[in-house]
Amino acid sequence: IYSFRKPMTNYQIPQTALLKYRFFYQFLLGNERATAKEIRDEYVETLSKIYLSYYRSYLGRLMKVQYPFEALFRSQHYALLDNSCREYLFICEFFVVSG
């Protein structure tokens, strides 16, 4: 999880690596729920900081370009939706979320 914190990290590469070890998280979930919760909480905290930083940087760069308002609005929401959907799918798969 700490590998996500490196500057300019493509977070999809470490996520793919984590998926290979999903079995270990499932083992912890069944046998040591407190440790599994710590791992999940650390992941959520780390990625929330990364997404906030990414989104702020992206918005700042868009504002400097000064597109028409509609194009800015569409671009911001597309970036937010795209990242949210990708993250949701990863979380469901790795952290065994169902229902």
C-alpha positions as CSV (number, residue, x, y, z in Angstrom):
1,I,0.0,0.0,0.0
2,Y,2.9,2.4,0.7
3,S,4.1,2.0,-2.9
4,F,1.0,4.1,-3.9
5,R,2.5,7.1,-2.0
6,K,5.5,7.5,-4.4
7,P,5.1,10.6,-6.5
8,M,3.8,10.1,-10.1
9,T,2.9,6.4,-9.4
10,N,0.6,4.8,-11.8
11,Y,-1.7,3.4,-9.1
12,Q,-3.2,0.7,-11.4
13,I,0.1,-1.2,-11.5
14,P,0.2,-1.7,-7.7
15,Q,-3.5,-2.5,-7.7
16,T,-2.9,-5.3,-10.2
17,A,-0.1,-6.6,-8.0
18,L,-2.4,-6.5,-5.0
19,L,-5.0,-8.6,-6.8
20,K,-2.5,-11.4,-7.1
21,Y,-2.4,-11.5,-3.3
22,R,-6.1,-11.3,-2.7
23,F,-6.1,-14.8,-1.2
24,F,-4.0,-13.5,1.8
25,Y,-6.4,-10.7,2.5
26,Q,-9.3,-13.2,2.4
27,F,-7.3,-15.4,4.9
28,L,-6.9,-12.5,7.2
29,L,-10.5,-11.6,6.8
30,G,-11.5,-15.1,8.0
31,N,-8.9,-15.5,10.7
32,E,-7.8,-12.0,11.9
33,R,-10.5,-9.4,11.2
34,A,-8.7,-6.6,13.1
35,T,-5.6,-6.9,10.9
36,A,-7.8,-7.1,7.7
37,K,-9.6,-3.9,8.9
38,E,-6.2,-2.1,9.4
39,I,-5.2,-3.0,5.9
40,R,-8.4,-1.8,4.4
41,D,-8.4,1.4,6.4
42,E,-4.8,2.1,5.4
43,Y,-5.6,1.5,1.8
44,V,-8.7,3.8,1.9
45,E,-6.8,6.6,3.7
46,T,-3.8,6.4,1.3
47,L,-5.9,6.3,-1.9
48,S,-8.2,9.1,-0.7
49,K,-5.2,11.4,-0.2
50,I,-3.9,10.4,-3.7
51,Y,-7.2,11.0,-5.4
52,L,-7.7,14.4,-3.7
53,S,-4.2,15.5,-4.7
54,Y,-4.7,14.2,-8.3
55,Y,-8.1,15.9,-8.6
56,R,-6.9,19.2,-7.3
57,S,-3.9,19.2,-9.6
58,Y,-6.1,18.3,-12.5
59,L,-8.6,21.1,-11.8
60,G,-5.8,23.6,-11.4
61,R,-4.3,22.7,-14.8
62,L,-7.7,22.8,-16.4
63,M,-8.4,26.3,-15.0
64,K,-5.1,27.6,-16.4
65,V,-6.1,26.4,-19.9
66,Q,-9.4,28.3,-19.5
67,Y,-11.7,26.3,-21.8
68,P,-15.3,27.3,-22.1
69,F,-17.2,26.5,-18.8
70,E,-19.1,23.6,-20.3
71,A,-16.0,21.8,-21.5
72,L,-14.3,22.3,-18.0
73,F,-17.4,20.9,-16.3
74,R,-17.6,17.9,-18.6
75,S,-13.8,17.1,-18.3
76,Q,-13.9,17.4,-14.5
77,H,-16.8,15.1,-14.1
78,Y,-15.5,12.6,-16.6
79,A,-12.2,12.3,-14.7
80,L,-14.1,11.9,-11.4
81,L,-16.4,9.3,-12.8
82,D,-13.7,7.3,-14.5
83,N,-11.5,7.1,-11.4
84,S,-14.4,6.4,-9.1
85,C,-15.7,3.5,-11.3
86,R,-12.2,2.0,-11.6
87,E,-11.6,2.2,-7.9
88,Y,-15.0,0.8,-7.0
89,L,-14.3,-2.3,-9.2
90,F,-10.9,-2.8,-7.5
91,I,-12.3,-2.4,-4.0
92,C,-15.2,-4.9,-4.7
93,E,-12.7,-7.5,-6.1
94,F,-9.9,-7.2,-3.6
95,F,-11.8,-6.5,-0.4
96,V,-14.5,-9.1,-1.3
97,V,-17.4,-6.7,-1.3
98,S,-20.7,-8.1,-2.4
99,G,-24.3,-7.2,-2.2
